[in-house]
């Protein structure tokens, strides 16, 4: 699984977060997507890698600006992530 952290400029409220989340869900088959206007970031969990150009285009289409993007392998932590 991959974890993609996207820094986004322009989110001001919870509705902004929803617009970003909905745009990403429409464009990609993601496991989870959460946005925070206070942190100015969106975190995406996905099984398959996401094309950065397509992701930037999906977010740009909502009127927000991608500042940076970082991808890393994601391992589920906690009680249920023990590999049982």
Number of C-alpha atoms within 10 A of each C-alpha: 13 18 19 20 19 21 18 22 16 12 22 12 11 12 11 17 20 16 16 24 19 13 16 21 15 10 14 16 13 17 13 13 20 14 23 19 17 11 11 17 21 21 19 21 21 19 13 12 14 17 9 13 8 13 18 18 13 19 21 15 12 13 14 17 16 19 12 12 16 11 16 11 11 13 11 10 9 7 8 8 9 9 7 5
